[in-house]
Amino acid sequence: MPRAIWSGSISFGLLNVPVKLYSAVSKKSVSFRELRESDGSRIRHKRVAEADGEEVDYGDIVKGYEVAPEQYVVITRDELDEIDPKKTRAIEIQDFVDLDEIDPIYFDHPYYLGPDKGAEKAYALLVNAMEDAHRVAIARFVLRNRESLAALRPMSGVLTMATMRFADEVVSTDELAEVAGEAEKPQKRELEMAKALIDSLSSGFDPEQYRDEYREELLALIERKAKGESVVETTSEAPQPTKAPDLMAALEESLAAVKGEDLAQGADGDGAAPTESAAKPKPKAKASKSKSSAKSQSKSKSGSSRSRSKAKASK
């Protein structure tokens, strides 16, 4: 059973639905400790006062906002809570909108909302009503002394909530346009080839087929070193950007790699020619997972593959 990290109510008109907030993601990143190289002793960091270098207990630390160089206004926990106590315990629904109207760049962190004890009926009512309306609720709430926008939507009978960024937190694409400058308009043939490559790599989204390969390799390296195996480090060159004269060649090679993979998958047996049924064009509704190796090959040929150091155990 996941542990709730916040509790409050969803404010919806005159209705208040008590809920609990749960994280919807579990990070799998590999964590390292800082050690002294000579003997592996653990490094400890202490909180010290800049004025005299003395260590400060956590309970003696307060929050301050710098209003001028080395001048701070101290804000206490009680003062933070008094700004608007209601907001710290309420998810206030402001509007209902279509999900397609929200650009994904505004989404931040995902959560689940579950009913608090005794609120199961009201919670189910809200979930069912939102499912029937096909709408997403836009709300405001405060978490960890920060007010956030949030998008609430039903999923498999449960309410999900994604915190959102405010409009002034999102960098305008106009700023990037100034940095990039004016790009040369692509030729018609180049555009057609690029679209064909996109079509050939298109498929339905299946999150299970994507893995954190870097994490897997890192854990394998750690396991080998823990067993006492010697490790030889190798480096790979960073991918070079595809220059304008090479665009067509790179696109053609990428398309050929994908088509070659499709033919190989359609062959009967090892290297046998495809049968009549296998040679027929397949519908474009969903691409097979077997295209993954072709995708990787085409990305590598177009210079967009991720470069990283790999470690191999020596025999």
C-alpha positions as CSV (number, residue, x, y, z in Angstrom):
1,M,0.0,0.0,0.0
2,P,1.6,3.3,-1.0
3,R,2.0,6.0,1.6
4,A,0.0,9.2,1.3
5,I,2.2,12.3,1.1
6,W,-0.6,14.9,1.5
7,S,-4.2,15.0,2.5
8,G,-6.9,17.5,1.9
9,S,-10.1,18.0,-0.1
10,I,-11.1,18.6,-3.7
11,S,-13.3,21.7,-3.8
12,F,-15.9,21.4,-6.6
13,G,-18.7,23.9,-6.4
14,L,-20.2,23.4,-3.0
15,L,-18.8,19.9,-2.7
16,N,-15.7,19.0,-0.8
17,V,-14.3,15.5,-1.5
18,P,-11.7,14.5,1.1
19,V,-8.7,12.9,-0.7
20,K,-5.2,11.6,-0.1
21,L,-2.3,12.3,-2.5
22,Y,0.1,9.6,-3.7
23,S,3.1,9.8,-5.9
24,A,2.4,8.1,-9.3
25,V,6.0,7.4,-10.2
26,S,8.8,5.4,-8.6
27,K,12.3,6.6,-9.6
28,K,14.8,3.9,-10.4
29,S,17.9,6.0,-10.8
30,V,21.2,4.7,-9.4
31,S,22.5,6.6,-6.4
32,F,26.1,6.9,-5.4
33,R,27.7,7.9,-2.1
34,E,30.7,10.2,-1.8
35,L,33.8,8.4,-0.5
36,R,37.4,9.2,0.2
37,E,39.4,7.7,-2.6
38,S,42.3,6.5,-0.4
39,D,40.3,4.3,2.0
40,G,36.6,4.4,0.9
41,S,35.6,6.3,4.0
42,R,32.1,7.9,3.7
43,I,32.0,11.6,3.3
44,R,29.6,13.6,5.6
45,H,28.4,17.1,4.9
46,K,27.6,19.4,7.8
47,R,25.5,22.6,7.9
48,V,27.8,25.3,9.2
49,A,27.3,29.0,9.7
50,E,29.2,31.2,7.3
51,A,30.0,33.8,9.9
52,D,32.0,31.5,12.3
53,G,32.1,28.1,10.7
54,E,30.2,26.4,13.6
55,E,27.8,23.5,12.9
56,V,24.1,24.4,13.1
57,D,21.4,22.1,14.2
58,Y,18.5,21.6,11.8
59,G,16.0,23.0,14.3
60,D,17.9,26.3,14.4
61,I,17.7,26.9,10.7
62,V,15.1,29.3,9.4
63,K,14.2,30.5,5.9
64,G,15.3,33.8,4.5
65,Y,14.7,35.8,1.3
66,E,17.6,37.9,0.0
67,V,16.3,41.4,-0.6
68,A,19.7,42.9,-1.2
69,P,23.3,41.6,-1.1
70,E,23.7,39.9,2.3
71,Q,20.4,41.3,3.5
72,Y,17.6,38.8,4.3
73,V,14.0,38.9,5.4
74,V,13.3,35.9,7.7
75,I,10.0,34.1,7.1
76,T,8.8,31.6,9.8
77,R,6.7,28.4,9.2
78,D,3.7,30.0,11.0
79,E,3.9,33.0,8.7
80,L,3.9,30.8,5.7
81,D,0.9,28.9,6.9
82,E,-1.0,32.1,7.7
83,I,-0.8,33.4,4.1
84,D,-3.8,31.3,3.2
85,P,-4.5,28.3,5.5
86,K,-7.4,27.1,3.3
87,K,-5.2,26.7,0.2
88,T,-2.8,24.4,2.0
89,R,-5.6,21.8,2.4
90,A,-7.7,22.3,-0.7
91,I,-7.5,21.4,-4.4
92,E,-9.8,24.1,-5.8
93,I,-11.2,23.2,-9.2
94,Q,-11.2,26.4,-11.4
95,D,-12.3,25.1,-14.9
96,F,-13.0,22.0,-16.9
97,V,-11.2,21.8,-20.3
98,D,-10.5,19.4,-23.1
99,L,-7.2,17.5,-22.6
100,D,-6.1,18.3,-26.2
101,E,-6.1,22.0,-25.4
102,I,-3.2,21.5,-22.9
103,D,0.3,21.5,-24.4
104,P,2.4,18.7,-22.6
105,I,5.1,21.3,-21.9
106,Y,2.9,22.6,-19.1
107,F,2.8,19.2,-17.2
108,D,5.3,18.6,-14.4
109,H,4.9,15.8,-11.8
110,P,2.2,13.1,-11.8
111,Y,0.2,12.0,-8.7
112,Y,-2.7,9.8,-7.8
113,L,-5.7,11.0,-5.7
114,G,-7.5,8.4,-3.6
115,P,-10.6,8.9,-1.4
116,D,-10.1,9.5,2.3
117,K,-12.0,7.4,4.7
118,G,-15.8,8.0,4.3
119,A,-15.5,9.8,1.1
120,E,-15.7,6.9,-1.3
121,K,-19.1,7.7,-2.7
122,A,-18.4,11.4,-3.4
123,Y,-15.1,10.4,-4.9
124,A,-16.7,7.8,-7.2
125,L,-19.3,10.4,-8.2
126,L,-16.7,12.9,-9.3
127,V,-14.7,10.2,-11.2
128,N,-17.8,9.0,-13.1
129,A,-19.0,12.5,-13.9
130,M,-15.6,13.4,-15.4
131,E,-15.4,10.2,-17.4
132,D,-18.9,10.9,-18.9
133,A,-18.0,14.6,-19.6
134,H,-14.6,13.8,-21.2
135,R,-13.1,16.8,-19.5
136,V,-10.0,17.6,-17.5
137,A,-10.3,19.7,-14.3
138,I,-7.8,22.6,-13.9
139,A,-7.2,23.3,-10.2
140,R,-5.0,25.2,-7.8
141,F,-3.4,23.8,-4.7
142,V,-0.4,24.4,-2.4
143,L,2.2,21.7,-1.8
144,R,5.4,22.3,0.1
145,N,4.9,26.1,0.3
146,R,4.4,26.4,-3.5
147,E,1.1,27.0,-5.3
148,S,0.7,25.0,-8.4
149,L,-1.8,24.5,-11.2
150,A,-2.9,21.0,-11.6
151,A,-4.8,18.9,-14.1
152,L,-7.1,16.3,-12.7
153,R,-8.4,13.5,-15.0
154,P,-9.9,10.0,-14.4
155,M,-7.9,6.9,-15.4
156,S,-9.2,3.4,-14.8
157,G,-11.6,4.5,-12.1
158,V,-8.9,6.6,-10.3
159,L,-8.2,10.3,-10.3
160,T,-4.8,11.3,-11.5
161,M,-3.3,14.7,-10.9
162,A,-0.4,16.3,-12.8
163,T,1.1,19.5,-11.4
164,M,1.4,22.2,-14.1
165,R,3.7,25.1,-14.8
166,F,2.3,28.6,-14.9
167,A,2.5,30.4,-18.2
168,D,5.3,32.7,-17.1
169,E,7.4,29.7,-16.2
170,V,7.5,28.4,-19.7
171,V,10.2,29.8,-22.0
172,S,8.8,31.1,-25.2
173,T,9.9,29.5,-28.5
174,D,10.5,33.0,-29.8
175,E,13.6,33.1,-27.6
176,L,15.0,30.0,-29.3
177,A,14.1,31.3,-32.7
178,E,16.4,34.3,-32.1
179,V,19.3,31.9,-31.2
180,A,18.8,29.5,-34.1
181,G,18.5,32.2,-36.7
182,E,16.9,31.6,-40.1
183,A,17.1,28.1,-41.3
184,E,17.4,27.3,-45.0
185,K,14.0,26.0,-46.4
186,P,14.3,22.3,-47.0
187,Q,14.0,21.0,-50.6
188,K,10.8,19.2,-51.6
189,R,12.6,15.9,-52.1
190,E,14.2,16.1,-48.6
191,L,10.9,16.8,-47.0
192,E,9.3,13.8,-48.7
193,M,12.1,11.5,-47.6
194,A,11.9,12.8,-44.0
195,K,8.1,12.2,-44.0
196,A,8.7,8.7,-45.4
197,L,11.2,7.9,-42.7
198,I,8.8,9.1,-40.0
199,D,6.0,6.9,-41.5
200,S,8.2,3.9,-41.6
201,L,9.2,4.3,-38.0
202,S,5.6,5.0,-36.8
203,S,3.9,2.6,-34.4
204,G,1.5,2.5,-31.5
205,F,3.0,3.6,-28.1
206,D,3.9,0.7,-25.9
207,P,5.7,1.9,-22.8
208,E,6.9,-1.6,-22.0
209,Q,9.2,-1.7,-25.0
210,Y,11.3,1.2,-23.8
211,R,13.9,0.5,-21.1
212,D,16.5,2.6,-19.3
213,E,19.5,1.0,-21.1
214,Y,22.0,3.2,-19.5
215,R,20.8,2.2,-16.0
216,E,21.0,-1.5,-17.0
217,E,24.5,-1.2,-18.2
218,L,25.5,0.8,-15.1
219,L,24.1,-1.8,-12.8
220,A,25.8,-4.6,-14.8
221,L,29.1,-2.7,-14.4
222,I,28.6,-2.4,-10.6
223,E,27.8,-6.1,-10.3
224,R,30.9,-7.0,-12.2
225,K,33.1,-4.8,-10.1
226,A,31.5,-6.1,-6.9
227,K,32.5,-9.6,-8.0
228,G,36.1,-8.5,-8.3
229,E,36.2,-8.6,-12.1
230,S,38.6,-6.1,-13.7
231,V,37.0,-3.6,-16.0
232,V,38.4,-2.0,-19.1
233,E,36.9,1.3,-20.0
234,T,36.2,2.1,-23.7
235,T,35.1,5.4,-25.2
236,S,33.0,6.0,-28.3
237,E,33.1,9.1,-30.5
238,A,30.2,11.6,-30.2
239,P,27.9,11.6,-33.1
240,Q,28.7,14.2,-35.7
241,P,25.8,16.5,-36.9
242,T,24.5,15.7,-40.4
243,K,25.6,18.5,-42.7
244,A,23.2,19.9,-45.3
245,P,24.9,18.2,-48.3
246,D,24.6,14.9,-46.5
247,L,21.0,15.1,-45.6
248,M,19.6,13.2,-48.6
249,A,22.3,10.4,-48.3
250,A,21.5,10.0,-44.5
251,L,17.8,9.9,-45.2
252,E,18.1,7.3,-48.0
253,E,20.4,5.1,-45.8
254,S,18.0,5.3,-42.9
255,L,15.0,4.4,-45.1
256,A,17.0,1.5,-46.6
257,A,17.9,0.2,-43.1
258,V,14.2,0.2,-42.0
259,K,13.0,-1.5,-45.2
260,G,15.8,-4.1,-45.0
261,E,14.7,-4.9,-41.5
262,D,11.1,-5.3,-42.6
263,L,12.1,-7.7,-45.4
264,A,14.3,-9.7,-43.0
265,Q,11.4,-10.1,-40.5
266,G,9.1,-11.1,-43.3
267,A,11.4,-13.9,-44.6
268,D,10.5,-17.5,-44.0
269,G,13.3,-19.1,-42.1
270,D,16.9,-17.9,-42.1
271,G,17.6,-15.8,-45.1
272,A,14.8,-17.5,-47.2
273,A,12.8,-15.4,-49.6
274,P,9.5,-14.1,-48.3
275,T,6.4,-16.0,-49.2
276,E,3.6,-14.4,-51.2
277,S,1.6,-13.6,-48.1
278,A,4.6,-12.2,-46.2
279,A,5.5,-10.0,-49.2
280,K,2.2,-8.2,-49.2
281,P,2.2,-4.7,-47.7
282,K,1.1,-4.6,-44.0
283,P,-1.5,-2.2,-42.7
284,K,0.0,0.9,-41.1
285,A,-2.2,0.8,-38.0
286,K,0.6,-0.4,-35.7
287,A,4.2,-1.2,-36.3
288,S,5.7,-4.3,-34.9
289,K,8.1,-4.1,-32.0
290,S,10.6,-5.9,-34.3
291,K,11.3,-2.5,-35.8
292,S,13.2,-1.4,-32.7
293,S,16.5,-2.6,-34.1
294,A,15.9,-0.9,-37.4
295,K,15.0,2.3,-35.5
296,S,18.2,2.1,-33.6
297,Q,20.2,1.5,-36.8
298,S,18.6,4.4,-38.6
299,K,19.1,6.7,-35.7
300,S,22.7,5.8,-35.6
301,K,23.2,6.4,-39.3
302,S,21.5,9.8,-39.1
303,G,23.9,10.9,-36.3
304,S,21.2,11.2,-33.6
305,S,22.1,8.2,-31.4
306,R,23.2,8.8,-27.8
307,S,26.9,8.5,-27.1
308,R,28.1,7.2,-23.9
309,S,31.0,5.3,-22.4
310,K,30.7,1.6,-22.0
311,A,32.6,-0.8,-19.8
312,K,33.4,-4.4,-20.6
313,A,34.8,-7.0,-18.3
314,S,38.1,-8.4,-19.5
315,K,38.4,-12.1,-19.4
